[in-house]
Amino acid sequence: MKEERSLSLLQLMVNEGLVPSPEEEENRKTVIEKLKQIVVAWVKRVAWQRRLPKQDIAVTSATLLTYGSYGLGNLDILNPVFLRDIDETGWKSLSRVLANTQICRLVPDLKKFQSMLRCVKFWAKRRGVYGNLNGFLGGIHLAILAAFVCQCDPFVGLSALISHFFKKFAFWPWPRPVELQDETLHPTLNPTETRLYMPIRLPFSSYEYCHSNITKSTFYKIRTEFLRGHNLTKDLLKFDFDWHNVLEPFPYTKKYAWFLKIFLSASKQDELGDWVGWIKSRFCCLLFKLEEVQGLCDPNPAEYIDVNIADPHVIFYWGLQAGKTNAIDIKSVKDVFWRNISTGYQGPFGKIELSIVQASQVPKSAQFDTLSQKKKACWKMMDYHQRRIPIYSQHVPQYIVGYVSTNGDPEYPSAGV
């Protein structure tokens, strides 16, 4: 029966588009090879711009390090030879690659781990607990948690792994850190772990932890969702068990009567992306302030668009704790947040509006989890031998954001041309 549960889960993942087809895998490999060619051409151009000797330019090279299964057999990034004399910036840029490479080495069954991780990520997105910028779990957090369960239960099937995942972390004694079993590392005490709600140790370091924005509010929701998952999967043999119940989208408008509406807009589409990215990188400041004046808050990571508004925009709806919305001084919240976001931003400022709305005021298009919808990546393969006209950033001189082909048609519409 458990094997049937595993097969039904795998089929659900296929139906949701979570498992790439052979054609998609081949397309991704082709894209990666093209990107590697672009990186090599770029680094040689930089060497030429810095007037290096021709012989040095000829041997100048670079590569693209990919995560997960795409990195297997690319390059042994854990070889100390490649890590010698790396500065702090380079070390940070390699942290995700190092973590993913080490995880792939430490899990007992890579294929089973990958299937489990796809399912866990899908669950986290459906239930609104995925997204590091919003204070929830990021991809690296979930990967380590899933790998930990795989190490603890190396011989069980996929359905049992998912069940054990929920049970393990629903009752985990946080802030005790989660760390993978690795005989080559000897973990040392780090004072940082006592300040984190959910410390998760990076698998390539004996003292470093995953960067985390988890707050009191998001910690509460993550724990609640772990417990819900455990209650729904603790008896996989029940006759009416259905994975769709476990992966049901979080019912925001049924759970909350009031929301904080965050409206972000810009005059141009290409400016909106930078503006939204900057605001999201400061969401933790807003979340801390809301917790201070209102209590618990549920920062839904999903982004929404109002089809009745012409200007480029994005809207967020954050659930608010019942009974305290009347006490919120929204102006003071906005003032504090504005002081935070107005420092350090290099681009043109867009608009931001904060308001308290009732669930009945939330558009119907936003009353479901948009993160659960199937979305396919779109790749456009271009001929990089064709002559193209570069488009430079308005904010960072000499930074190329796209190209226009010689016939005048923009090859990157998102670049704002």
C-alpha atoms as one frame of an Amber mdcrd trajectory, in Angstrom:
protein
   0.000   0.000   0.000   2.842   2.400   0.826   4.337   1.692  -2.595   1.008
   2.688  -4.138   1.109   5.926  -2.153   4.591   6.621  -3.515   3.477   5.942
  -7.096   0.417   8.171  -6.713   2.625  10.964  -5.369   5.031  10.608  -8.284
   2.115  10.747 -10.710   0.769  13.871  -9.017   4.196  15.507  -9.403   4.232
  14.614 -13.096   0.718  16.013 -13.552   1.775  19.270 -11.867   4.736  19.641
 -14.203   7.315  19.179 -11.424   9.220  16.424 -13.217  10.999  17.677 -16.363
  10.491  15.677 -19.525  13.504  14.308 -21.490  13.000  17.136 -24.000  13.066
  19.760 -21.224  16.186  18.191 -19.735  17.914  18.337 -23.129  16.850  21.956
 -23.622  18.241  22.894 -20.227  21.558  21.236 -21.002  21.714  23.135 -24.291
  20.983  26.405 -22.497  23.684  25.713 -19.910  26.239  25.058 -22.648  25.251
  28.305 -24.386  25.558  30.179 -21.096  29.022  28.727 -20.535  30.062  30.025
 -23.947  28.731  33.471 -23.026  30.647  33.430 -19.714  33.920  32.509 -21.441
  33.425  35.254 -24.057  32.609  37.742 -21.292  35.672  37.008 -19.156  37.960
  37.277 -22.196  36.362  40.631 -23.048  36.986  41.847 -19.491  40.618  40.722
 -19.775  40.907  42.644 -23.050  39.307  45.758 -21.530  41.887  45.644 -18.757
  44.631  45.552 -21.407  46.095  42.207 -20.394  48.757  40.747 -22.700  47.473
  38.624 -25.577  48.999  35.459 -24.152  47.137  36.025 -20.861  43.851  36.681
 -22.650  44.267  33.435 -24.576  44.433  31.361 -21.380  41.790  33.371 -19.494
  38.742  31.223 -18.848  35.688  30.808 -16.630  32.874  28.349 -16.171  29.301
  28.173 -14.973  28.670  26.135 -11.833  25.150  24.745 -11.660  23.214  23.446
  -8.668  21.977  19.956  -7.909  21.975  17.204 -10.516  23.125  19.587 -13.247
  26.386  20.022 -11.371  27.176  16.324 -11.095  30.332  15.541 -13.149  30.731
  19.364 -14.126  33.672  20.081 -11.867  34.774  18.826  -8.342  34.172  22.141
  -6.626  35.026  20.590  -3.243  38.605  20.006  -4.372  40.797  22.250  -2.167
  42.785  23.244  -5.254  39.795  25.221  -6.573  39.047  26.818  -3.194  42.541
  28.141  -2.565  42.933  31.940  -2.192  39.222  32.680  -2.683  38.161  36.051
  -1.258  35.028  36.590   0.834  32.890  37.625  -2.136  33.931  34.560  -4.117
  33.297  32.304  -1.136  29.761  33.661  -0.723  29.033  33.194  -4.423  30.087
  29.546  -4.165  28.155  28.731  -0.989  25.048  27.416  -2.780  27.117  25.342
  -5.197  29.220  23.920  -2.365  26.104  23.104  -0.320  24.327  21.382  -3.200
  27.410  19.406  -4.179  27.965  18.200  -0.623  24.303  17.283  -0.179  24.404
  15.145  -3.321  27.402  13.313  -1.878  25.881  12.740   1.546  22.401  11.453
   0.686  22.145   7.641   0.441  19.886   7.656  -2.656  20.176  10.713  -4.907
  17.170   9.942  -7.107  14.895   9.397  -4.116  16.190  12.587  -2.509  15.484
  14.613  -5.656  11.917  13.301  -5.839  11.381  14.078  -2.184  12.793  17.591
  -2.534  10.510  18.357  -5.507   7.522  17.331  -3.439   8.621  19.248  -0.333
   9.210  22.429  -2.339   5.815  22.071  -3.977   4.202  21.632  -0.559   6.011
  24.702   0.806   4.854  26.864  -2.114   1.279  25.615  -1.880   1.094  26.254
   1.849   2.770  29.675   1.697   5.948  28.838   3.631   8.452  29.107   0.766
  10.534  32.230   0.260  13.536  33.393   2.278  12.893  37.099   1.629   9.469
  36.787   3.269  10.914  35.079   6.315  10.088  31.520   5.294  12.147  28.534
   4.130  14.342  28.885   1.083  15.452  26.173  -1.311  18.678  25.443   0.563
  16.830  25.092   3.881  14.414  22.550   2.436  17.206  20.678   0.671  19.122
  20.176   3.921  15.998  19.196   5.861  15.043  16.676   3.166  18.589  15.298
   3.032  18.590  14.928   6.828  15.452  12.767   6.682  16.958  10.695   3.846
  20.018  10.025   6.025  17.857   9.054   9.006  15.631   6.691   6.960  17.732
   5.440   4.016  15.646   2.358   3.185  12.059   3.624   3.125  10.039   4.672
   0.080   9.111   8.160  -1.076   5.740   8.335   0.681   7.290   7.244   3.993
  10.049   9.841   3.599   7.463  12.601   3.226   5.579  11.317   6.269   8.790
  11.135   8.305   9.744  14.638   7.136   6.616  16.148   8.658   6.869  14.109
  11.848  10.553  14.875  12.323  10.224  18.639  12.109   6.776  19.037  13.632
   8.341  17.910  16.920  11.937  19.040  16.408  13.310  20.771  19.556  14.160
  24.117  17.941  16.519  25.969  18.256  18.568  22.789  18.288  20.387  22.962
  14.927  19.771  20.511  12.104  23.016  19.212  10.628  23.768  16.465   8.122
  25.816  13.461   9.145  29.308  14.005   7.773  32.315  12.234   9.272  34.717
  14.741   7.685  33.327  17.660   9.701  33.521  18.323  13.418  30.823  20.856
  14.307  31.834  23.613  16.689  29.653  25.786  18.914  28.568  28.981  17.196
  26.801  31.697  19.252  24.781  32.551  16.132  22.693  29.396  16.491  21.188
  30.589  19.759  19.774  33.689  18.009  18.092  31.811  15.159  14.593  30.362
  15.337  15.472  27.440  13.064  19.271  27.026  12.784  20.266  24.786   9.854
  23.974  24.138   9.420  25.513  24.373   5.956  26.792  20.929   4.923  30.291
  22.062   3.891  31.097  23.990   7.079  31.535  23.041  10.719  30.326  26.420
  12.005  28.341  28.288   9.306  24.532  28.308   9.088  22.076  28.956   6.304
  21.128  32.602   6.061  17.676  32.928   7.568  15.041  35.667   7.823  12.657
  33.589   9.923  10.786  35.676  12.495   8.356  34.964  15.315   5.411  35.051
  12.896   6.893  32.900  10.156   8.322  30.420  12.655   4.837  29.945  14.073
   3.336  29.325  10.629   6.113  26.939   9.551   5.651  24.885  12.729   1.882
  24.899  12.225   2.271  23.624   8.664   4.707  20.910   9.745   2.154  19.742
  12.325  -0.667  19.836   9.754   1.426  17.789   7.349   2.161  15.274  10.087
  -1.508  14.901  11.020  -2.431  14.259   7.379   0.381  11.780   6.624   0.794
   9.876   9.888  -1.475   7.126   8.578  -0.672   6.560   4.906  -2.707   3.353
   4.895  -6.071   5.021   5.539  -8.500   4.127   2.772  -9.425   7.758   2.096
  -5.854   9.124   2.111  -5.261  11.631  -0.684  -2.083  13.600  -1.431  -4.205
  16.458  -2.763  -5.336  17.157   0.815  -1.712  17.461   1.949  -0.856  19.775
  -0.956  -4.009  21.892  -0.834  -3.270  25.618  -1.351  -3.354  27.700   1.817
  -6.806  29.368   2.141  -5.726  32.917   2.927  -9.106  34.626   2.640 -10.745
  31.957   4.788  -8.024  32.107   7.404  -7.735  35.896   7.721 -10.386  38.603
   7.854  -7.904  41.459   7.405  -4.842  41.956   5.217  -2.016  44.402   4.794
  -2.062  45.372   1.117   1.361  46.292  -0.283   1.058  48.024  -3.651   4.259
  48.608  -5.639   4.363  50.355  -8.997   6.777  52.028 -11.403   6.464  54.175
 -14.497   8.245  51.597 -16.693   8.175  47.807 -16.720  11.971  47.459 -16.648
  12.141  49.714 -13.569   9.490  47.681 -11.729  11.690  44.598 -11.395  14.487
  46.515  -9.663  12.022  48.352  -7.420  10.146  45.197  -6.370  13.409  43.322
  -5.807  14.687  46.096  -3.560  11.469  46.242  -1.539  11.392  42.451  -1.108
  14.968  42.503   0.156  13.724  44.811   2.953  10.541  42.893   3.785  11.989
  41.668   7.077  12.100  45.243   8.384   8.400  45.618   7.586   7.607  42.255
   9.147   9.453  43.114  12.369   7.566  46.404  12.662   4.216  44.715  12.101
   5.015  42.129  14.756   5.868  44.946  17.123   2.592  46.823  16.669   0.204
  44.058  15.648   1.455  40.653  16.741   1.585  37.718  14.350   1.570  38.370
  10.602   1.494  35.991   7.627   3.575  37.512   4.768   2.101  35.658   1.792
   4.988  35.374  -0.739   2.658  35.291  -3.776   2.663  38.297  -6.120  -0.575
  39.505  -7.698  -1.523  41.865 -10.518  -4.733  43.902 -10.810  -5.831  43.740
 -14.461  -7.721  47.012 -14.018  -4.543  48.993 -13.320  -2.555  50.144 -16.351
   0.789  51.039 -14.719   3.336  48.243 -14.166   2.724  47.009 -10.642   2.795
  44.145  -8.141   0.551  43.607  -5.116   1.146  41.581  -1.950  -1.502  40.627
   0.603  -0.249  39.763   4.091  -2.616  38.111   6.538  -3.060  39.915   9.866
  -3.824  38.546  13.309  -7.483  38.835  14.226  -8.540  41.354  16.835  -5.621
  43.774  16.543  -6.056  45.378  13.139  -7.909  48.405  14.562  -4.871  49.265
  16.669  -2.438  49.481  13.744  -1.055  52.918  13.037  -0.411  52.280   9.353
   1.264  55.684   8.906   3.925  54.944  11.523   4.523  51.530   9.947   4.950
  53.119   6.525   7.236  55.848   7.880   9.565  53.314   9.493   9.620  51.141
   6.384  10.174  54.103   4.063  13.229  55.196   6.045  14.620  51.694   5.607
  14.009  51.363   1.860  15.052  54.918   0.968  18.661  54.281   2.004  20.967
  52.647  -0.492  18.707  52.254  -3.523  20.469  53.328  -6.733  17.615  53.277
  -9.256  14.606  55.563  -9.756  12.130  55.251  -6.907   8.779  53.725  -7.668
   5.606  54.043  -5.619   4.650  52.108  -2.513   1.271  52.157  -0.792   0.379
  50.344   2.417  -3.230  49.910   3.461  -5.424  47.650   5.606  -8.155  45.840
   3.665 -10.815  43.282   4.516 -10.829  39.820   2.984 -13.916  40.809   0.997
 -11.836  43.570  -0.654  -9.213  41.135  -1.899  -9.809  40.540  -5.652 -11.026
  37.074  -6.559  -7.917  36.573  -8.692  -5.860  36.870  -5.495  -7.970  34.490
  -3.411  -5.939  31.455  -4.296  -2.287  30.449  -4.250  -0.829  31.637  -7.551
   2.413  29.868  -6.725   0.633  26.567  -7.240  -0.195  27.224 -10.869   1.843
  25.431 -13.485   4.487  27.668 -14.986   6.884  26.619 -17.698  10.183  28.371
 -18.204  10.564  29.969 -21.610  13.953  29.795 -23.251  14.978  31.639 -26.375
  18.121  30.392 -28.069  19.884  33.106 -30.005  22.714  33.215 -32.510  25.513
  34.922 -30.603  27.591  35.286 -33.761  25.027  37.763 -35.069  25.928  41.424
 -34.755  23.911  43.071 -31.991  23.606  46.529 -30.452  24.094  46.567 -26.649
  21.628  48.327 -24.343  23.244  49.855 -21.268  21.689  50.245 -17.841  20.271
  53.643 -16.952  21.648  53.343 -13.427  24.950  51.476 -13.677  27.288  52.826
 -16.387  28.833  50.239 -18.726  26.441  47.532 -17.470  24.699  45.762 -20.362
  21.081  44.760 -19.696  20.200  43.464 -23.166  20.722  43.680 -26.900  18.885
  44.842 -29.977  19.333  42.863 -33.169  20.564  44.669 -36.278  17.082  44.671
 -37.815  15.865  46.814 -34.930  13.745  44.182 -33.169  14.458  43.932 -29.418
  15.821  40.538 -28.448  15.136  41.266 -24.779  11.772  43.061 -24.453  12.178
  43.058 -20.681  15.188  45.322 -21.036  12.803  48.221 -21.565  13.289  48.994
 -25.268
